[in-house]
Amino acid sequence: MTEVTSLLPLAAVAVPAIAALLVLASRAHPNVREGWTLLAGLGTVAVVALLVADGVTHVTPLGSLAGLDLALRADAAGLLFALLASTLWVATSLYSIGYMRGLDEARQTRYFAAFAASIAATMGVALAADLLTLFVFYELLTLATYPLVVHAGDAAARRAGRKYLAYTLGGGVLALAGILLVQVLAGTLTFLPGGIAGLAAADPTLARAAFGLLVAGFGVKAAVVPLHAWLPAAMVAPTPVSGLLHAVAVVKSGAFAVYRSVLYVFGPEAASDLGVALPLAVVAAATMVLAGLVGLRQDNLKRGLAYSTISQLSYIVLGIALLTPLAAFGALLHVVAHAFMKITLFFGAGVIYAETGEKYVSDIAGVGRRLPVTMTAFAIGAAGLVGFPLVAGFVSKFHLVLGAAAAPSQVFVAAFLVAGLLKLLYFWPIVYVAFFGRSDGADPASRHAFAPPHDATGTASASRTPVVPVAADGSGPHLAVDDGTADSTRESEHDAAEAAETDSANRWERPAGLEASVFLLVPVVFTVGTAVFLGVAPTALPFWELAETAVTEVFG
């Protein structure tokens, strides 16, 4: 594809970066502050759309660092990620206004400024033309997102922030070591579709070491086991942060960096010859299954979604590691599909919390009666993550499975299928409880099928089994005697059950008007609607063509 020197890639980074400064300057004027956020989001989407529509590859030289060139390059893979992140920034900005104001959150100016700075760094990661440029923006993303992770300012948030920095900065050190080793071995850090030729001729042991350092370093943000622990801890952040940064920007930056390292630094042929792709595939497959199993035991809704994210991210990493065109294509499609589906679920969790104050699955029995639109969207997004047809997740997972079937070892097909089954086992109880459960928890349909419910402190308790009555002498259960009161007792129990059912219905009684703020509902409907559209007409949006172009560049 023809390359032209242009400022457009730089503009995609600069617009949100400037917006962060304008947000800080508008601290005293919340409406102006949030207006800048929305305008910057729309402006960033417009810039990326121009890059997508132009049909040529735009390049912006950025000078040099330590004698190494830095540049931005808007190729197909980078534009796919940039278009995704900028589009969802607009939706999340609107959602953030409703969420942060509705809960009267503190430090809102810092929140919106850090969000804009995080998107600027994400644009840099997406459009980086080489490993060093990617690394610079990758580390800036860590620093920009830290204030969002610790937003609450309490002890739990500070602990999560320390863990986040320890993991991500530690991963950055590993990635930097790998970058320096690639420079020594190949003499260049520029991304080339199919890999840098010099690495194929380099010392195999050193080349394997460089691969391991890059994948381990970038694998931290991709939450590959055992480098995943920061992600569930970071769920203390406000829900919009969990939605965009932990379903799109941060975690997808990690997966995208792995994509660049495997297919644009080493390339399919060198990765196969060095024997480094298979170990990565095994780790990814193990992550998919293990995270799915752990997720089953989570009663906290956001924490369960975090483990689901860990599993789903490794769908992408496994698709990359299989080194087949169909699997790589499915991986890129899943970057997009997972983002729209998972952000819908996080948005739904946020609406539940904003409108009811509940954050545990065991406490939301019957909430679908109070929030029918929100929970319907949640159910559709969950179905897509399981892999049901007519939602985006089916399309991406279909190509991933086909790609796995075309790989030398078909065992990874089973990994995809088992992980999908675990998603069904995780999401079905949540949806069922929300629509058919009763808030008194009197029947099994009102409780999480696998996770122990939390106690008053928010930790898991052993059970919710009703207390067995004990005889006055403490000798054991008091046995009923047929003294003529049994019928009246049964009537009392029946009346109590009816009263409990009425109380359950009243608890989730719909208020007049909308079930939630329009600022919360519109993003939910948009993201789930897009997920369905991508499932019904996957080629209608630019993501499909960009993924096809990127895969063709690498595999020919």
URLINNOR-V988116 format. One line per field, one symbol per residue. ss: DSSP state (h for helix, s for strand, l for the rest). phi: phi as a letter, one per 40 degrees, with the letter a starting at -180 (. if undefined). psi: psi as a letter, one per 30 degrees, with the letter a starting at -180 (. if undefined). A space follows every 50 residues. Layout:
BEGIN
ss: ???
phi: ???
psi: ???
END
This chain:
BEGIN
ss: llsssllhhhhhhhhhhhhhhhhhhllllhhhhhhhhhhhhhhhhhhhhh hhhhllsssssssssllssssssllhhhhhhhhhhhhhhhhhhhhhhhhh hhlllllhhhhhhhhhhhhhhhhhhhhslshhhhhhhhhhhhhhhhhhhl llllhhhhhhhhhhhhhhhhhhhhhhhhhhhhhhhhlllsllllllhhhh lllhhhhhhhhhhhhhhhhlllllllllhhhhhhhhllhhhhhhhhhhhh hhhhhhhhhhhhhhhhhhhhhhhhllhhhhhhhhhhhhhhhhhhhlllls hhhhhhhhhhhhhhhhhhhhhlllhhhhhhhhhhhhhhhhhhhhhhhhhh hhhhhhlllshhhlllhhhllhhhhhhhhhhhhhhhlllllhhhhhhhhh hhhhhlllllhhhhhhhhhhhhhhhhhhhhhhhhhhlllllllhhhllll lllslllllslllllllllsllllllsllllllllhhhhhhhhhhhhhhh hhhhhhhllllllllllhhhhhhhhhhhhhhhhhhhlllllhhhhhhhhh hhhhhl
phi: .cbbcaccdcccccdcccdccccccbdcbdccdccdcccccccccccccc ccccgbccbbcbgabfgbcbabaccccccdccccccccccccccccdccc cccfccfcccdccccccccdccccccbccacccdcdcccccdcccdcccc dcgccccccccccdcccccccccccccccccccccbgabccbdghcdccc ccddccccccccccccccccccfccbbbcccccccccdddcdcccbbbcc ccccccccdcccbbbcgdccccccgcccdccccccccdcccccccccccc cccccccccdccccdcccdcccgbdcccccccccdcccccccccccdccc cdcccbgcbbdcbbdgccccbccccccdcccccccchccgbdcccccccc cccccccdbccccccccccccccccccddccccccbcbccgcbdccbccb ccccbccgccbcabcdcccbcccgcidcccbcbgbccccccccccccccc cccccccbccccgccadccccdccccccccccdcccbcccccdccccccc ccccbg
psi: kkkkklfeeeeeeeeeeeeeeeeefgefieeeefeeeeeeeeeeeeeeee eeffgljkkjkgalkhgkkklkkiaeeeeeeeeeeeefeeeeeeeeeeee eeghklheeeeeeeeeeeeeeeeeeegkfleeeeeeeeeeeeeefefeeg eegaeeeeeeeeeeeeeeeeeeeeeeeeeeeeeeefglgkkkkflkefef glkeeeeeeeeeeeeeeffeffhkkggfffeeeffflleeeeeeegfdee efeeeeeeeeeeffeeleeeeeefgfeeeeeeeeeeeeeeeeeeefgjfk eeeeeeeeeeeeefeeeeeeffhkeeeeeeeeefeeeeeeeeeeeeeeee eeeeffgkgkefggkgfffeieeefeeeeeeeeefegklgleeeeeeeee eeeefflejgffeeeeeeeeeeeefeeeeeeeeeeflkffgflffglkfe kkllaffglklelgkkkkkkleggfakkkkkigfgeeeeeeeeeeeeeee eeeeeeegkklkalflkffeeeeeeeeeeeeeefeeiffflfeeeeeeee eeeef.
END
